[in-house]
Amino acid sequence: MNDLRNEYWDFENMIPTAKRWPLLVTDPLDTWPSPQNNVVLMGDAAHSMVNHMAQGAATAMEDGAFLDRVLREVVSGRLTPPEVISIYENSGMPKAHFKERISFLNGYIWHLLEGQAARNRDKAMEVELIEEQPMRSPNLYADSATVLDMYG
């Protein structure tokens, strides 16, 4: 199996040099609505995140879909706009903050350039190159527990 892997992966020449690039995000916000509780942030304005778990656009779509569902309650007279905004914020913020943290952490792990931490990551992720599934992986994008939490 090792010879087959080396036939497809030229580890020494695959990535001869690498540099970190800045992916800028905001810190998680304390609140998403305006002080008057009549305007609410959504998408990247509410929860910007790095692209290492492919969740920025997906989370923005979740925001829109959720707001669509709860705003129907305003139209029907069952809830007020401030109540809807409170429900949106209280249910959406914990999940968005989780996704922000996991995305940032996964990017940090992927972009370790050298040193013992990078060597440990490479060793732990090596099984993925031969298409084996580890029980836990430092590659959070391939870690089954993280994937279930993120995308479930």
C-alpha positions as a Markdown table, in Angstrom:
| # | Residue | x | y | z |
|---|---|---|---|---|
| 1 | Met | 0.0 | 0.0 | 0.0 |
| 2 | Asn | 2.9 | 2.4 | 0.8 |
| 3 | Asp | 4.3 | 2.0 | -2.8 |
| 4 | Leu | 0.9 | 2.8 | -4.2 |
| 5 | Arg | 0.6 | 5.9 | -2.1 |
| 6 | Asn | 4.0 | 7.2 | -3.2 |
| 7 | Glu | 3.1 | 6.6 | -6.8 |
| 8 | Tyr | 0.3 | 9.3 | -6.5 |
| 9 | Trp | 1.8 | 11.6 | -3.9 |
| 10 | Asp | 5.2 | 13.3 | -4.4 |
| 11 | Phe | 5.4 | 14.6 | -0.8 |
| 12 | Glu | 8.7 | 16.4 | -1.3 |
| 13 | Asn | 7.7 | 18.4 | -4.4 |
| 14 | Met | 3.9 | 18.7 | -3.8 |
| 15 | Ile | 4.1 | 22.0 | -1.9 |
| 16 | Pro | 7.7 | 23.3 | -1.8 |
| 17 | Thr | 6.9 | 26.5 | 0.1 |
| 18 | Ala | 3.9 | 27.9 | 1.8 |
| 19 | Lys | 2.9 | 31.2 | 3.5 |
| 20 | Arg | 0.1 | 32.1 | 5.7 |
| 21 | Trp | -2.5 | 34.5 | 4.2 |
| 22 | Pro | -4.7 | 36.7 | 6.2 |
| 23 | Leu | -8.3 | 35.7 | 6.4 |
| 24 | Leu | -9.9 | 38.4 | 8.4 |
| 25 | Val | -13.0 | 37.9 | 10.5 |
| 26 | Thr | -14.8 | 39.8 | 13.3 |
| 27 | Asp | -15.0 | 38.6 | 16.8 |
| 28 | Pro | -18.3 | 37.0 | 17.7 |
| 29 | Leu | -20.8 | 39.7 | 18.4 |
| 30 | Asp | -22.6 | 40.0 | 21.7 |
| 31 | Thr | -25.9 | 40.7 | 20.0 |
| 32 | Trp | -27.4 | 40.7 | 16.5 |
| 33 | Pro | -30.3 | 43.1 | 16.7 |
| 34 | Ser | -30.3 | 46.9 | 16.9 |
| 35 | Pro | -30.9 | 48.6 | 20.3 |
| 36 | Gln | -34.5 | 49.3 | 19.1 |
| 37 | Asn | -34.9 | 45.6 | 18.3 |
| 38 | Asn | -36.3 | 46.5 | 14.9 |
| 39 | Val | -33.3 | 45.6 | 12.7 |
| 40 | Val | -31.2 | 42.4 | 12.9 |
| 41 | Leu | -27.9 | 41.3 | 11.3 |
| 42 | Met | -27.6 | 38.1 | 9.4 |
| 43 | Gly | -25.0 | 36.3 | 7.4 |
| 44 | Asp | -21.4 | 37.6 | 7.5 |
| 45 | Ala | -22.6 | 40.8 | 9.1 |
| 46 | Ala | -23.7 | 38.8 | 12.1 |
| 47 | His | -21.1 | 36.0 | 12.1 |
| 48 | Ser | -18.2 | 36.2 | 9.7 |
| 49 | Met | -16.1 | 33.1 | 9.6 |
| 50 | Val | -13.1 | 31.7 | 7.8 |
| 51 | Asn | -13.7 | 29.3 | 5.0 |
| 52 | His | -12.2 | 26.1 | 6.5 |
| 53 | Met | -15.5 | 24.3 | 7.1 |
| 54 | Ala | -17.5 | 25.7 | 4.2 |
| 55 | Gln | -20.1 | 27.2 | 6.5 |
| 56 | Gly | -20.2 | 31.0 | 5.8 |
| 57 | Ala | -22.8 | 30.9 | 3.0 |
| 58 | Ala | -24.6 | 27.9 | 4.5 |
| 59 | Thr | -25.0 | 29.7 | 7.8 |
| 60 | Ala | -26.3 | 32.8 | 6.0 |
| 61 | Met | -28.9 | 30.7 | 4.2 |
| 62 | Glu | -29.9 | 29.1 | 7.5 |
| 63 | Asp | -30.4 | 32.6 | 8.9 |
| 64 | Gly | -32.7 | 33.5 | 6.0 |
| 65 | Ala | -34.7 | 30.3 | 6.2 |
| 66 | Phe | -35.1 | 30.6 | 9.9 |
| 67 | Leu | -36.2 | 34.2 | 9.7 |
| 68 | Asp | -38.6 | 33.3 | 6.9 |
| 69 | Arg | -40.3 | 30.7 | 9.2 |
| 70 | Val | -40.5 | 32.9 | 12.3 |
| 71 | Leu | -41.6 | 36.1 | 10.4 |
| 72 | Arg | -44.7 | 34.2 | 9.2 |
| 73 | Glu | -45.7 | 34.2 | 12.9 |
| 74 | Val | -45.5 | 38.0 | 12.8 |
| 75 | Val | -47.7 | 38.2 | 9.7 |
| 76 | Ser | -50.2 | 35.9 | 11.3 |
| 77 | Gly | -50.2 | 38.0 | 14.5 |
| 78 | Arg | -48.9 | 35.2 | 16.8 |
| 79 | Leu | -45.6 | 37.0 | 17.5 |
| 80 | Thr | -44.2 | 40.5 | 17.5 |
| 81 | Pro | -41.1 | 41.5 | 15.6 |
| 82 | Pro | -39.0 | 41.9 | 18.8 |
| 83 | Glu | -40.1 | 38.4 | 19.9 |
| 84 | Val | -39.0 | 37.0 | 16.6 |
| 85 | Ile | -35.7 | 38.7 | 16.7 |
| 86 | Ser | -35.1 | 37.4 | 20.2 |
| 87 | Ile | -35.9 | 33.8 | 19.1 |
| 88 | Tyr | -33.6 | 34.2 | 16.1 |
| 89 | Glu | -30.8 | 35.5 | 18.2 |
| 90 | Asn | -31.1 | 33.0 | 21.1 |
| 91 | Ser | -31.4 | 30.0 | 18.8 |
| 92 | Gly | -28.9 | 31.1 | 16.1 |
| 93 | Met | -26.0 | 32.6 | 18.0 |
| 94 | Pro | -24.8 | 29.4 | 19.8 |
| 95 | Lys | -24.6 | 27.4 | 16.6 |
| 96 | Ala | -23.0 | 30.3 | 14.6 |
| 97 | His | -20.4 | 30.8 | 17.4 |
| 98 | Phe | -19.6 | 27.0 | 17.3 |
| 99 | Lys | -19.1 | 27.1 | 13.6 |
| 100 | Glu | -16.9 | 30.2 | 13.8 |
| 101 | Arg | -14.7 | 28.5 | 16.4 |
| 102 | Ile | -14.4 | 25.2 | 14.5 |
| 103 | Ser | -13.7 | 26.9 | 11.2 |
| 104 | Phe | -11.0 | 29.1 | 12.7 |
| 105 | Leu | -9.4 | 26.1 | 14.6 |
| 106 | Asn | -9.4 | 23.9 | 11.5 |
| 107 | Gly | -7.7 | 26.7 | 9.5 |
| 108 | Tyr | -5.1 | 27.0 | 12.2 |
| 109 | Ile | -4.4 | 23.3 | 12.2 |
| 110 | Trp | -4.2 | 23.1 | 8.4 |
| 111 | His | -1.8 | 26.1 | 8.2 |
| 112 | Leu | 0.8 | 25.0 | 10.7 |
| 113 | Leu | 3.9 | 25.3 | 8.6 |
| 114 | Glu | 6.7 | 23.6 | 10.6 |
| 115 | Gly | 7.7 | 22.4 | 14.0 |
| 116 | Gln | 6.5 | 19.5 | 16.2 |
| 117 | Ala | 2.9 | 20.5 | 16.0 |
| 118 | Ala | 2.9 | 20.4 | 12.2 |
| 119 | Arg | 4.7 | 17.0 | 12.2 |
| 120 | Asn | 2.2 | 15.6 | 14.7 |
| 121 | Arg | -0.7 | 16.9 | 12.5 |
| 122 | Asp | 0.9 | 15.3 | 9.4 |
| 123 | Lys | 1.4 | 12.0 | 11.1 |
| 124 | Ala | -2.1 | 11.9 | 12.4 |
| 125 | Met | -3.6 | 12.8 | 9.1 |
| 126 | Glu | -1.5 | 10.5 | 7.0 |
| 127 | Val | -4.1 | 7.7 | 7.1 |
| 128 | Glu | -6.4 | 9.9 | 5.1 |
| 129 | Leu | -4.0 | 9.8 | 2.2 |
| 130 | Ile | -4.6 | 6.1 | 1.9 |
| 131 | Glu | -8.3 | 6.6 | 2.3 |
| 132 | Glu | -8.6 | 5.1 | 5.8 |
| 133 | Gln | -10.9 | 6.8 | 8.3 |
| 134 | Pro | -9.3 | 7.6 | 11.6 |
| 135 | Met | -11.4 | 7.5 | 14.8 |
| 136 | Arg | -10.5 | 11.2 | 15.5 |
| 137 | Ser | -8.6 | 13.4 | 13.1 |
| 138 | Pro | -6.9 | 16.8 | 13.5 |
| 139 | Asn | -8.5 | 17.5 | 10.1 |
| 140 | Leu | -11.8 | 18.7 | 11.5 |
| 141 | Tyr | -13.3 | 18.6 | 8.0 |
| 142 | Ala | -12.8 | 14.8 | 8.0 |
| 143 | Asp | -13.5 | 14.1 | 11.7 |
| 144 | Ser | -16.8 | 12.3 | 11.9 |
| 145 | Ala | -17.9 | 13.7 | 15.2 |
| 146 | Thr | -17.2 | 17.3 | 14.2 |
| 147 | Val | -18.8 | 16.8 | 10.8 |
| 148 | Leu | -22.0 | 15.6 | 12.5 |
| 149 | Asp | -22.0 | 18.5 | 14.9 |
| 150 | Met | -21.3 | 21.0 | 12.1 |
| 151 | Tyr | -23.6 | 19.8 | 9.4 |
| 152 | Gly | -26.2 | 17.8 | 11.3 |
